[in-house]
Amino acid sequence: MRPNQISIWFKPDFLGYRGKLQDCYGQSLATFKWSRRVASAYYNINYGAVQFLEGSYPLFQVGVSNRSLSNAGGNSYRATHVYRYC
């Protein structure tokens, strides 16, 4: 995984297509064609966190204290937005 980015995957266990996020604050995943497609995520930045949301409803988060989520379980394929705390 490359430094200074948040990696997201289409399948659990970091498999399938991989996307990357870097920007701070709120973003629609639809902009990158990733809306309702995230199943796993890895945070490779030394500060902050990113929260995955369905609309404004929080689903899961990765960040400095919990860098990886290999399987979002029941929240897989639900995220429509992200919010990165920088």
Order of alpha helices (4+ residues) and beta strands (2+ residues): beta-beta-beta-beta-beta-beta-beta-beta
